[in-house]
Amino acid sequence: MSDVYHNSKKKDRQINQLIAQLQPLIKNASDATIIVPLIKEYLDVAVKNDDHLVKLTAIVQRYISTKQTISGADGLLSDEEKQQLLRVAEQTLSAELTDELDSIEQESDALKRRIENSMNKTKKDVNE
């Protein structure tokens, strides 16, 4: 992983050197319109490369983590702690779902009353 960091820093230095070498070549606007896109492309490539390196590093870390988990070396939580977390999550989710269902039922009842009121008003208006 340190190689990724060092390669990235080395590339940054190379790009900065390239920019420093190209700056004296820019004497007017037409020179800038030619050279600046080149510099931009170098920077874009460096950013994309760094992004790919970060993604690759994340994949390697996940692989190592998975390998440790499979071998039983994860050591973060005991089985009892995992079960306790699952129970707490289930209780919390159950309570939230119950509250949400109650809220939906109240809204449904309110809508039914509004529909009835509207229908009664419409019938009354038609009869008059």
N, C-alpha and C positions, 0 to 999 in steps of 0.2 A: 504494500500500500504506500510505503514511503517512496517507492520508485515513481508512482503516479504523481505524487506531489513534486518530486524533484524534476521530473520530465516537464511538468506543467510550468514550473518556475523557469526552467531552461528555455522553454518555448517563449515565455513572456519576455525574457531578456533578448532573445533573438529578434522578436518582433519589434521591440523598442530600438534595437540597433538598426534594423532595417528602416524604421521610421526616421531615425536620426540621419541615416545615409541619404534618404530620399528628400528630406526637407530642403537641403541646399539646391536641389534640382528644380524646385518650384520657384519660378521667377515671375510668372504672370498667371492670370486666371485660366488660360488654356492649358498650361502645365498642370495646374491643380486639378482640372477636370479629367486629366489622364491619370495622374498619380494617386489622387485621393481614393478613387474606386479600388485601385490595387491594394492600398492600405486597408480599406474597409473589408475587402475580401479576405486578406490575411487574418484580420481580427475575427471575422465571422467563422472562418475555418478553425481558428484556435478555440473559440467559444464552443463550437460544435464538438470538437475533439475533446475538450475538457468535460463537456456534458456526457459524452459517450464513456469517458473514463470513470466518471462518477457513477454512472449506471452500472458499468462493469464491476466496479468496486462493491456496489450494493448487492449485486448478484453473488459475488464471491462471499460476501459477509453472510448473506442468507444461506448459501450452501454450507458454510462452516457452522452456522447456527443450527441448521437442520441436521447436519451430521452429528453435532453434539447432542441435540435433543433425542435423536434416534438411539444414540449410544447411552442415553440416560444421564448425560452430564450437564443438563440445563441448570439444575440447582437453584432456579429462581424461586419457585414455589413448590411446597410439598403437595402431595396428593390431597391431603386434608384441607390445605389452604385453597387449592383449586376448587374443591367441592364446596367450601364455604363461600367462595366468590360466586360460584354458579347459583347457590341458594339465594344469596343476596340479590343477584341480578334477576333471578326468577321472581322473587318477591316484589322487587321494585317494578319490574315490567308488568306483573299482574296488577299491582295497585294502579299503575298508570293506565293500563287498559281498562280497568273498571271505571276509573274516573272519566276516561274518554267515552266509554259506552254510556255512562250516565248523562254526560253532556250531550251526546248525540240524541239520546232519548228525549231529553228536555227540549232540544231544538225541534225534534220531530213532532212532539206534542204541540209546541208553539205554532209550527207550520200548519198542523191539522186544524187548530183553532182559527188561524187566519183564513184558511181555505173555507172553513164552515161559515165564518163571518162574511166572507166575500160572496159565497153562494147565497146566503140568506139575504144579503143586501141586494144582490142581483135579482133574486126572486121577488123581493119587495118592490124593486124598481119596475120590474116587468108587470106586476099586478096593478100598479098604480097607473 
